[in-house]
Amino acid sequence: MNKEKILNFYRSHFGEINGALGGLIISVCILWIGFIRTIFIAICILAGYYIGKKISNDKDYIKNLLDRILPPGTYR
């Protein structure tokens, strides 16, 4: 197949393809490592995504977070 055709097909069915791949990955993880471990991995991935998104939007996010949690100036 032509590379252009594949890219156009992917662009027109972006959500369906990514949803199917996500479902496949989750089902294989559940079969291999179990339900609870798969849920734990998913929670860790979501937490990492959330923190990464916050860091990319605000470069001082970690510093501000530590200021809220710890007494100011303790990590410097």
PDB file of N, CA, C and O in Angstrom:
ATOM      1  N   MET A   1       0.839  -1.190   0.000  1.00  0.00           N
ATOM      2  CA  MET A   1       0.000   0.000   0.000  1.00  0.00           C
ATOM      3  C   MET A   1       0.877   1.244   0.000  1.00  0.00           C
ATOM      4  O   MET A   1       2.039   1.221   0.406  1.00  0.00           O
ATOM      5  N   ASN A   2       0.288   2.301  -0.460  1.00  0.00           N
ATOM      6  CA  ASN A   2       0.965   3.572  -0.534  1.00  0.00           C
ATOM      7  C   ASN A   2       0.990   4.223   0.857  1.00  0.00           C
ATOM      8  O   ASN A   2       0.008   4.164   1.597  1.00  0.00           O
ATOM      9  N   LYS A   3       2.114   4.836   1.196  1.00  0.00           N
ATOM     10  CA  LYS A   3       2.257   5.490   2.502  1.00  0.00           C
ATOM     11  C   LYS A   3       1.228   6.612   2.678  1.00  0.00           C
ATOM     12  O   LYS A   3       0.697   6.799   3.773  1.00  0.00           O
ATOM     13  N   GLU A   4       0.955   7.336   1.633  1.00  0.00           N
ATOM     14  CA  GLU A   4      -0.042   8.430   1.686  1.00  0.00           C
ATOM     15  C   GLU A   4      -1.431   7.890   2.010  1.00  0.00           C
ATOM     16  O   GLU A   4      -2.165   8.505   2.784  1.00  0.00           O
ATOM     17  N   LYS A   5      -1.803   6.751   1.430  1.00  0.00           N
ATOM     18  CA  LYS A   5      -3.110   6.160   1.692  1.00  0.00           C
ATOM     19  C   LYS A   5      -3.230   5.732   3.150  1.00  0.00           C
ATOM     20  O   LYS A   5      -4.267   5.929   3.784  1.00  0.00           O
ATOM     21  N   ILE A   6      -2.153   5.142   3.676  1.00  0.00           N
ATOM     22  CA  ILE A   6      -2.175   4.701   5.071  1.00  0.00           C
ATOM     23  C   ILE A   6      -2.312   5.897   5.999  1.00  0.00           C
ATOM     24  O   ILE A   6      -3.102   5.861   6.942  1.00  0.00           O
ATOM     25  N   LEU A   7      -1.548   6.961   5.742  1.00  0.00           N
ATOM     26  CA  LEU A   7      -1.632   8.152   6.577  1.00  0.00           C
ATOM     27  C   LEU A   7      -3.008   8.808   6.498  1.00  0.00           C
ATOM     28  O   LEU A   7      -3.537   9.253   7.517  1.00  0.00           O
ATOM     29  N   ASN A   8      -3.587   8.874   5.317  1.00  0.00           N
ATOM     30  CA  ASN A   8      -4.930   9.452   5.168  1.00  0.00           C
ATOM     31  C   ASN A   8      -5.972   8.606   5.897  1.00  0.00           C
ATOM     32  O   ASN A   8      -6.885   9.141   6.524  1.00  0.00           O
ATOM     33  N   PHE A   9      -5.829   7.274   5.809  1.00  0.00           N
ATOM     34  CA  PHE A   9      -6.758   6.395   6.517  1.00  0.00           C
ATOM     35  C   PHE A   9      -6.629   6.592   8.022  1.00  0.00           C
ATOM     36  O   PHE A   9      -7.632   6.653   8.733  1.00  0.00           O
ATOM     37  N   TYR A  10      -5.384   6.691   8.511  1.00  0.00           N
ATOM     38  CA  TYR A  10      -5.171   6.893   9.948  1.00  0.00           C
ATOM     39  C   TYR A  10      -5.746   8.235  10.399  1.00  0.00           C
ATOM     40  O   TYR A  10      -6.377   8.320  11.452  1.00  0.00           O
ATOM     41  N   ARG A  11      -5.531   9.262   9.617  1.00  0.00           N
ATOM     42  CA  ARG A  11      -6.046  10.590   9.985  1.00  0.00           C
ATOM     43  C   ARG A  11      -7.571  10.625   9.995  1.00  0.00           C
ATOM     44  O   ARG A  11      -8.171  11.317  10.818  1.00  0.00           O
ATOM     45  N   SER A  12      -8.192   9.891   9.095  1.00  0.00           N
ATOM     46  CA  SER A  12      -9.655   9.913   9.036  1.00  0.00           C
ATOM     47  C   SER A  12     -10.287   9.010  10.093  1.00  0.00           C
ATOM     48  O   SER A  12     -11.455   9.197  10.434  1.00  0.00           O
ATOM     49  N   HIS A  13      -9.539   8.033  10.621  1.00  0.00           N
ATOM     50  CA  HIS A  13     -10.059   7.112  11.637  1.00  0.00           C
ATOM     51  C   HIS A  13      -9.178   7.119  12.880  1.00  0.00           C
ATOM     52  O   HIS A  13      -8.930   6.071  13.478  1.00  0.00           O
ATOM     53  N   PHE A  14      -8.707   8.295  13.264  1.00  0.00           N
ATOM     54  CA  PHE A  14      -7.775   8.470  14.373  1.00  0.00           C
ATOM     55  C   PHE A  14      -8.322   7.904  15.680  1.00  0.00           C
ATOM     56  O   PHE A  14      -7.643   7.116  16.339  1.00  0.00           O
ATOM     57  N   GLY A  15      -9.510   8.283  16.058  1.00  0.00           N
ATOM     58  CA  GLY A  15     -10.097   7.851  17.324  1.00  0.00           C
ATOM     59  C   GLY A  15     -10.359   6.358  17.377  1.00  0.00           C
ATOM     60  O   GLY A  15     -10.085   5.712  18.389  1.00  0.00           O
ATOM     61  N   GLU A  16     -10.888   5.806  16.295  1.00  0.00           N
ATOM     62  CA  GLU A  16     -11.203   4.385  16.267  1.00  0.00           C
ATOM     63  C   GLU A  16      -9.942   3.526  16.376  1.00  0.00           C
ATOM     64  O   GLU A  16      -9.922   2.537  17.110  1.00  0.00           O
ATOM     65  N   ILE A  17      -8.897   3.903  15.648  1.00  0.00           N
ATOM     66  CA  ILE A  17      -7.661   3.131  15.655  1.00  0.00           C
ATOM     67  C   ILE A  17      -6.990   3.210  17.025  1.00  0.00           C
ATOM     68  O   ILE A  17      -6.561   2.191  17.566  1.00  0.00           O
ATOM     69  N   ASN A  18      -6.899   4.401  17.582  1.00  0.00           N
ATOM     70  CA  ASN A  18      -6.258   4.548  18.894  1.00  0.00           C
ATOM     71  C   ASN A  18      -7.076   3.865  19.988  1.00  0.00           C
ATOM     72  O   ASN A  18      -6.500   3.290  20.912  1.00  0.00           O
ATOM     73  N   GLY A  19      -8.390   3.916  19.903  1.00  0.00           N
ATOM     74  CA  GLY A  19      -9.229   3.225  20.877  1.00  0.00           C
ATOM     75  C   GLY A  19      -9.074   1.719  20.807  1.00  0.00           C
ATOM     76  O   GLY A  19      -9.021   1.042  21.834  1.00  0.00           O
ATOM     77  N   ALA A  20      -9.002   1.196  19.588  1.00  0.00           N
ATOM     78  CA  ALA A  20      -8.821  -0.250  19.418  1.00  0.00           C
ATOM     79  C   ALA A  20      -7.451  -0.691  19.933  1.00  0.00           C
ATOM     80  O   ALA A  20      -7.345  -1.726  20.591  1.00  0.00           O
ATOM     81  N   LEU A  21      -6.405   0.078  19.645  1.00  0.00           N
ATOM     82  CA  LEU A  21      -5.073  -0.266  20.140  1.00  0.00           C
ATOM     83  C   LEU A  21      -5.010  -0.172  21.661  1.00  0.00           C
ATOM     84  O   LEU A  21      -4.390  -1.014  22.311  1.00  0.00           O
ATOM     85  N   GLY A  22      -5.646   0.846  22.228  1.00  0.00           N
ATOM     86  CA  GLY A  22      -5.689   0.967  23.677  1.00  0.00           C
ATOM     87  C   GLY A  22      -6.408  -0.207  24.314  1.00  0.00           C
ATOM     88  O   GLY A  22      -5.949  -0.741  25.324  1.00  0.00           O
ATOM     89  N   GLY A  23      -7.526  -0.613  23.738  1.00  0.00           N
ATOM     90  CA  GLY A  23      -8.258  -1.771  24.241  1.00  0.00           C
ATOM     91  C   GLY A  23      -7.457  -3.048  24.140  1.00  0.00           C
ATOM     92  O   GLY A  23      -7.495  -3.882  25.044  1.00  0.00           O
ATOM     93  N   LEU A  24      -6.730  -3.208  23.046  1.00  0.00           N
ATOM     94  CA  LEU A  24      -5.876  -4.384  22.876  1.00  0.00           C
ATOM     95  C   LEU A  24      -4.777  -4.420  23.929  1.00  0.00           C
ATOM     96  O   LEU A  24      -4.525  -5.465  24.529  1.00  0.00           O
ATOM     97  N   ILE A  25      -4.128  -3.294  24.156  1.00  0.00           N
ATOM     98  CA  ILE A  25      -3.045  -3.230  25.143  1.00  0.00           C
ATOM     99  C   ILE A  25      -3.574  -3.518  26.538  1.00  0.00           C
ATOM    100  O   ILE A  25      -2.950  -4.266  27.291  1.00  0.00           O
ATOM    101  N   ILE A  26      -4.708  -2.941  26.894  1.00  0.00           N
ATOM    102  CA  ILE A  26      -5.293  -3.167  28.224  1.00  0.00           C
ATOM    103  C   ILE A  26      -5.693  -4.629  28.394  1.00  0.00           C
ATOM    104  O   ILE A  26      -5.445  -5.215  29.447  1.00  0.00           O
ATOM    105  N   SER A  27      -6.305  -5.222  27.377  1.00  0.00           N
ATOM    106  CA  SER A  27      -6.727  -6.621  27.509  1.00  0.00           C
ATOM    107  C   SER A  27      -5.537  -7.561  27.633  1.00  0.00           C
ATOM    108  O   SER A  27      -5.588  -8.518  28.406  1.00  0.00           O
ATOM    109  N   VAL A  28      -4.473  -7.306  26.890  1.00  0.00           N
ATOM    110  CA  VAL A  28      -3.284  -8.148  26.994  1.00  0.00           C
ATOM    111  C   VAL A  28      -2.646  -7.997  28.371  1.00  0.00           C
ATOM    112  O   VAL A  28      -2.193  -8.980  28.957  1.00  0.00           O
ATOM    113  N   CYS A  29      -2.607  -6.762  28.892  1.00  0.00           N
ATOM    114  CA  CYS A  29      -2.052  -6.551  30.237  1.00  0.00           C
ATOM    115  C   CYS A  29      -2.875  -7.280  31.290  1.00  0.00           C
ATOM    116  O   CYS A  29      -2.312  -7.875  32.208  1.00  0.00           O
ATOM    117  N   ILE A  30      -4.193  -7.241  31.172  1.00  0.00           N
ATOM    118  CA  ILE A  30      -5.040  -7.932  32.144  1.00  0.00           C
ATOM    119  C   ILE A  30      -4.805  -9.439  32.084  1.00  0.00           C
ATOM    120  O   ILE A  30      -4.762 -10.096  33.123  1.00  0.00           O
ATOM    121  N   LEU A  31      -4.654  -9.989  30.893  1.00  0.00           N
ATOM    122  CA  LEU A  31      -4.414 -11.419  30.766  1.00  0.00           C
ATOM    123  C   LEU A  31      -3.039 -11.824  31.283  1.00  0.00           C
ATOM    124  O   LEU A  31      -2.896 -12.893  31.877  1.00  0.00           O
ATOM    125  N   TRP A  32      -2.025 -10.988  31.067  1.00  0.00           N
ATOM    126  CA  TRP A  32      -0.663 -11.345  31.467  1.00  0.00           C
ATOM    127  C   TRP A  32      -0.380 -11.072  32.934  1.00  0.00           C
ATOM    128  O   TRP A  32       0.199 -11.919  33.615  1.00  0.00           O
ATOM    129  N   ILE A  33      -0.776  -9.903  33.438  1.00  0.00           N
ATOM    130  CA  ILE A  33      -0.343  -9.534  34.792  1.00  0.00           C
ATOM    131  C   ILE A  33      -1.487  -9.412  35.782  1.00  0.00           C
ATOM    132  O   ILE A  33      -1.232  -9.246  36.975  1.00  0.00           O
ATOM    133  N   GLY A  34      -2.713  -9.485  35.350  1.00  0.00           N
ATOM    134  CA  GLY A  34      -3.840  -9.437  36.266  1.00  0.00           C
ATOM    135  C   GLY A  34      -4.506  -8.076  36.302  1.00  0.00           C
ATOM    136  O   GLY A  34      -3.946  -7.072  35.861  1.00  0.00           O
ATOM    137  N   PHE A  35      -5.713  -8.071  36.837  1.00  0.00           N
ATOM    138  CA  PHE A  35      -6.547  -6.869  36.819  1.00  0.00           C
ATOM    139  C   PHE A  35      -6.011  -5.780  37.750  1.00  0.00           C
ATOM    140  O   PHE A  35      -5.893  -4.623  37.345  1.00  0.00           O
ATOM    141  N   ILE A  36      -5.688  -6.138  38.983  1.00  0.00           N
ATOM    142  CA  ILE A  36      -5.255  -5.140  39.972  1.00  0.00           C
ATOM    143  C   ILE A  36      -3.941  -4.494  39.550  1.00  0.00           C
ATOM    144  O   ILE A  36      -3.790  -3.277  39.655  1.00  0.00           O
ATOM    145  N   ARG A  37      -3.002  -5.284  39.080  1.00  0.00           N
ATOM    146  CA  ARG A  37      -1.722  -4.725  38.635  1.00  0.00           C
ATOM    147  C   ARG A  37      -1.906  -3.825  37.414  1.00  0.00           C
ATOM    148  O   ARG A  37      -1.230  -2.805  37.284  1.00  0.00           O
ATOM    149  N   THR A  38      -2.816  -4.200  36.528  1.00  0.00           N
ATOM    150  CA  THR A  38      -3.087  -3.370  35.359  1.00  0.00           C
ATOM    151  C   THR A  38      -3.694  -2.039  35.769  1.00  0.00           C
ATOM    152  O   THR A  38      -3.344  -1.000  35.208  1.00  0.00           O
ATOM    153  N   ILE A  39      -4.599  -2.057  36.739  1.00  0.00           N
ATOM    154  CA  ILE A  39      -5.186  -0.812  37.235  1.00  0.00           C
ATOM    155  C   ILE A  39      -4.110   0.058  37.872  1.00  0.00           C
ATOM    156  O   ILE A  39      -4.101   1.272  37.667  1.00  0.00           O
ATOM    157  N   PHE A  40      -3.196  -0.547  38.646  1.00  0.00           N
ATOM    158  CA  PHE A  40      -2.100   0.203  39.257  1.00  0.00           C
ATOM    159  C   PHE A  40      -1.219   0.848  38.195  1.00  0.00           C
ATOM    160  O   PHE A  40      -0.848   2.014  38.329  1.00  0.00           O
ATOM    161  N   ILE A  41      -0.884   0.118  37.153  1.00  0.00           N
ATOM    162  CA  ILE A  41      -0.066   0.661  36.068  1.00  0.00           C
ATOM    163  C   ILE A  41      -0.792   1.815  35.384  1.00  0.00           C
ATOM    164  O   ILE A  41      -0.179   2.836  35.073  1.00  0.00           O
ATOM    165  N   ALA A  42      -2.095   1.658  35.150  1.00  0.00           N
ATOM    166  CA  ALA A  42      -2.867   2.723  34.508  1.00  0.00           C
ATOM    167  C   ALA A  42      -2.896   3.975  35.374  1.00  0.00           C
ATOM    168  O   ALA A  42      -2.782   5.085  34.855  1.00  0.00           O
ATOM    169  N   ILE A  43      -3.045   3.813  36.683  1.00  0.00           N
ATOM    170  CA  ILE A  43      -3.048   4.966  37.586  1.00  0.00           C
ATOM    171  C   ILE A  43      -1.688   5.667  37.563  1.00  0.00           C
ATOM    172  O   ILE A  43      -1.624   6.896  37.549  1.00  0.00           O
ATOM    173  N   CYS A  44      -0.603   4.891  37.558  1.00  0.00           N
ATOM    174  CA  CYS A  44       0.735   5.487  37.489  1.00  0.00           C
ATOM    175  C   CYS A  44       0.954   6.227  36.174  1.00  0.00           C
ATOM    176  O   CYS A  44       1.562   7.297  36.160  1.00  0.00           O
ATOM    177  N   ILE A  45       0.469   5.674  35.082  1.00  0.00           N
ATOM    178  CA  ILE A  45       0.603   6.330  33.785  1.00  0.00           C
ATOM    179  C   ILE A  45      -0.186   7.635  33.770  1.00  0.00           C
ATOM    180  O   ILE A  45       0.315   8.652  33.291  1.00  0.00           O
ATOM    181  N   LEU A  46      -1.403   7.620  34.285  1.00  0.00           N
ATOM    182  CA  LEU A  46      -2.212   8.836  34.323  1.00  0.00           C
ATOM    183  C   LEU A  46      -1.588   9.898  35.222  1.00  0.00           C
ATOM    184  O   LEU A  46      -1.606  11.081  34.883  1.00  0.00           O
ATOM    185  N   ALA A  47      -1.038   9.491  36.362  1.00  0.00           N
ATOM    186  CA  ALA A  47      -0.373  10.453  37.247  1.00  0.00           C
ATOM    187  C   ALA A  47       0.855  11.053  36.562  1.00  0.00           C
ATOM    188  O   ALA A  47       1.089  12.258  36.655  1.00  0.00           O
ATOM    189  N   GLY A  48       1.629  10.230  35.884  1.00  0.00           N
ATOM    190  CA  GLY A  48       2.787  10.725  35.149  1.00  0.00           C
ATOM    191  C   GLY A  48       2.405  11.668  34.032  1.00  0.00           C
ATOM    192  O   GLY A  48       3.074  12.677  33.808  1.00  0.00           O
ATOM    193  N   TYR A  49       1.331  11.348  33.328  1.00  0.00           N
ATOM    194  CA  TYR A  49       0.843  12.227  32.268  1.00  0.00           C
ATOM    195  C   TYR A  49       0.408  13.572  32.841  1.00  0.00           C
ATOM    196  O   TYR A  49       0.730  14.624  32.289  1.00  0.00           O
ATOM    197  N   TYR A  50      -0.329  13.529  33.956  1.00  0.00           N
ATOM    198  CA  TYR A  50      -0.822  14.752  34.574  1.00  0.00           C
ATOM    199  C   TYR A  50       0.336  15.637  35.037  1.00  0.00           C
ATOM    200  O   TYR A  50       0.342  16.841  34.782  1.00  0.00           O
ATOM    201  N   ILE A  51       1.303  15.044  35.709  1.00  0.00           N
ATOM    202  CA  ILE A  51       2.452  15.814  36.194  1.00  0.00           C
ATOM    203  C   ILE A  51       3.275  16.349  35.028  1.00  0.00           C
ATOM    204  O   ILE A  51       3.719  17.497  35.057  1.00  0.00           O
ATOM    205  N   GLY A  52       3.478  15.534  34.015  1.00  0.00           N
ATOM    206  CA  GLY A  52       4.214  15.979  32.835  1.00  0.00           C
ATOM    207  C   GLY A  52       3.534  17.121  32.116  1.00  0.00           C
ATOM    208  O   GLY A  52       4.198  18.044  31.643  1.00  0.00           O
ATOM    209  N   LYS A  53       2.214  17.070  32.029  1.00  0.00           N
ATOM    210  CA  LYS A  53       1.474  18.151  31.387  1.00  0.00           C
ATOM    211  C   LYS A  53       1.579  19.435  32.197  1.00  0.00           C
ATOM    212  O   LYS A  53       1.730  20.519  31.633  1.00  0.00           O
ATOM    213  N   LYS A  54       1.498  19.314  33.524  1.00  0.00           N
ATOM    214  CA  LYS A  54       1.647  20.488  34.388  1.00  0.00           C
ATOM    215  C   LYS A  54       3.041  21.088  34.251  1.00  0.00           C
ATOM    216  O   LYS A  54       3.186  22.309  34.205  1.00  0.00           O
ATOM    217  N   ILE A  55       4.073  20.237  34.186  1.00  0.00           N
ATOM    218  CA  ILE A  55       5.444  20.732  34.065  1.00  0.00           C
ATOM    219  C   ILE A  55       5.653  21.417  32.720  1.00  0.00           C
ATOM    220  O   ILE A  55       6.334  22.440  32.648  1.00  0.00           O
ATOM    221  N   SER A  56       5.078  20.868  31.660  1.00  0.00           N
ATOM    222  CA  SER A  56       5.263  21.493  30.354  1.00  0.00           C
ATOM    223  C   SER A  56       4.537  22.831  30.256  1.00  0.00           C
ATOM    224  O   SER A  56       4.958  23.701  29.494  1.00  0.00           O
ATOM    225  N   ASN A  57       3.455  23.012  31.012  1.00  0.00           N
ATOM    226  CA  ASN A  57       2.745  24.293  30.999  1.00  0.00           C
ATOM    227  C   ASN A  57       3.368  25.310  31.950  1.00  0.00           C
ATOM    228  O   ASN A  57       3.360  26.506  31.661  1.00  0.00           O
ATOM    229  N   ASP A  58       3.907  24.854  33.079  1.00  0.00           N
ATOM    230  CA  ASP A  58       4.480  25.724  34.095  1.00  0.00           C
ATOM    231  C   ASP A  58       5.818  25.147  34.521  1.00  0.00           C
ATOM    232  O   ASP A  58       5.864  24.133  35.218  1.00  0.00           O
ATOM    233  N   LYS A  59       6.901  25.781  34.110  1.00  0.00           N
ATOM    234  CA  LYS A  59       8.242  25.259  34.381  1.00  0.00           C
ATOM    235  C   LYS A  59       8.559  25.226  35.878  1.00  0.00           C
ATOM    236  O   LYS A  59       9.404  24.437  36.300  1.00  0.00           O
ATOM    237  N   ASP A  60       7.914  26.050  36.680  1.00  0.00           N
ATOM    238  CA  ASP A  60       8.155  26.085  38.125  1.00  0.00           C
ATOM    239  C   ASP A  60       7.134  25.277  38.898  1.00  0.00           C
ATOM    240  O   ASP A  60       6.965  25.505  40.096  1.00  0.00           O
ATOM    241  N   TYR A  61       6.447  24.343  38.262  1.00  0.00           N
ATOM    242  CA  TYR A  61       5.393  23.573  38.917  1.00  0.00           C
ATOM    243  C   TYR A  61       5.930  22.752  40.089  1.00  0.00           C
ATOM    244  O   TYR A  61       5.331  22.742  41.164  1.00  0.00           O
ATOM    245  N   ILE A  62       7.046  22.069  39.888  1.00  0.00           N
ATOM    246  CA  ILE A  62       7.608  21.235  40.953  1.00  0.00           C
ATOM    247  C   ILE A  62       8.045  22.118  42.132  1.00  0.00           C
ATOM    248  O   ILE A  62       7.800  21.780  43.290  1.00  0.00           O
ATOM    249  N   LYS A  63       8.696  23.251  41.826  1.00  0.00           N
ATOM    250  CA  LYS A  63       9.132  24.154  42.884  1.00  0.00           C
ATOM    251  C   LYS A  63       7.927  24.688  43.662  1.00  0.00           C
ATOM    252  O   LYS A  63       7.960  24.734  44.892  1.00  0.00           O
ATOM    253  N   ASN A  64       6.878  25.086  42.968  1.00  0.00           N
ATOM    254  CA  ASN A  64       5.677  25.590  43.637  1.00  0.00           C
ATOM    255  C   ASN A  64       4.981  24.487  44.439  1.00  0.00           C
ATOM    256  O   ASN A  64       4.468  24.741  45.529  1.00  0.00           O
ATOM    257  N   LEU A  65       4.962  23.292  43.913  1.00  0.00           N
ATOM    258  CA  LEU A  65       4.358  22.164  44.623  1.00  0.00           C
ATOM    259  C   LEU A  65       5.121  21.863  45.910  1.00  0.00           C
ATOM    260  O   LEU A  65       4.519  21.639  46.961  1.00  0.00           O
ATOM    261  N   LEU A  66       6.440  21.860  45.820  1.00  0.00           N
ATOM    262  CA  LEU A  66       7.247  21.611  47.013  1.00  0.00           C
ATOM    263  C   LEU A  66       7.097  22.739  48.028  1.00  0.00           C
ATOM    264  O   LEU A  66       7.131  22.489  49.233  1.00  0.00           O
ATOM    265  N   ASP A  67       6.933  23.974  47.563  1.00  0.00           N
ATOM    266  CA  ASP A  67       6.689  25.090  48.483  1.00  0.00           C
ATOM    267  C   ASP A  67       5.378  24.916  49.240  1.00  0.00           C
ATOM    268  O   ASP A  67       5.276  25.297  50.406  1.00  0.00           O
ATOM    269  N   ARG A  68       4.379  24.343  48.579  1.00  0.00           N
ATOM    270  CA  ARG A  68       3.098  24.119  49.252  1.00  0.00           C
ATOM    271  C   ARG A  68       3.163  22.957  50.232  1.00  0.00           C
ATOM    272  O   ARG A  68       2.517  22.996  51.280  1.00  0.00           O
ATOM    273  N   ILE A  69       3.936  21.923  49.905  1.00  0.00           N
ATOM    274  CA  ILE A  69       3.993  20.731  50.744  1.00  0.00           C
ATOM    275  C   ILE A  69       4.995  20.909  51.896  1.00  0.00           C
ATOM    276  O   ILE A  69       4.669  20.657  53.056  1.00  0.00           O
ATOM    277  N   LEU A  70       6.198  21.338  51.565  1.00  0.00           N
ATOM    278  CA  LEU A  70       7.269  21.482  52.545  1.00  0.00           C
ATOM    279  C   LEU A  70       7.365  22.941  53.004  1.00  0.00           C
ATOM    280  O   LEU A  70       6.841  23.838  52.342  1.00  0.00           O
ATOM    281  N   PRO A  71       8.027  23.175  54.124  1.00  0.00           N
ATOM    282  CA  PRO A  71       8.278  24.579  54.506  1.00  0.00           C
ATOM    283  C   PRO A  71       9.140  25.244  53.448  1.00  0.00           C
ATOM    284  O   PRO A  71      10.047  24.603  52.917  1.00  0.00           O
ATOM    285  N   PRO A  72       8.893  26.498  53.123  1.00  0.00           N
ATOM    286  CA  PRO A  72       9.637  27.169  52.046  1.00  0.00           C
ATOM    287  C   PRO A  72      11.144  27.153  52.292  1.00  0.00           C
ATOM    288  O   PRO A  72      11.609  27.411  53.402  1.00  0.00           O
ATOM    289  N   GLY A  73      11.882  26.852  51.255  1.00  0.00           N
ATOM    290  CA  GLY A  73      13.343  26.885  51.295  1.00  0.00           C
ATOM    291  C   GLY A  73      13.994  25.606  51.788  1.00  0.00           C
ATOM    292  O   GLY A  73      15.221  25.568  51.880  1.00  0.00           O
ATOM    293  N   THR A  74      13.256  24.566  52.108  1.00  0.00           N
ATOM    294  CA  THR A  74      13.881  23.357  52.641  1.00  0.00           C
ATOM    295  C   THR A  74      14.517  22.497  51.567  1.00  0.00           C
ATOM    296  O   THR A  74      15.407  21.706  51.882  1.00  0.00           O
ATOM    297  N   TYR A  75      14.110  22.611  50.334  1.00  0.00           N
ATOM    298  CA  TYR A  75      14.662  21.771  49.276  1.00  0.00           C
ATOM    299  C   TYR A  75      15.752  22.466  48.482  1.00  0.00           C
ATOM    300  O   TYR A  75      16.278  21.879  47.536  1.00  0.00           O
ATOM    301  N   ARG A  76      16.104  23.668  48.823  1.00  0.00           N
ATOM    302  CA  ARG A  76      17.133  24.398  48.064  1.00  0.00           C
ATOM    303  C   ARG A  76      18.488  24.180  48.644  1.00  0.00           C
ATOM    304  O   ARG A  76      19.472  24.716  48.135  1.00  0.00           O
TER     305      ARG A  76
END
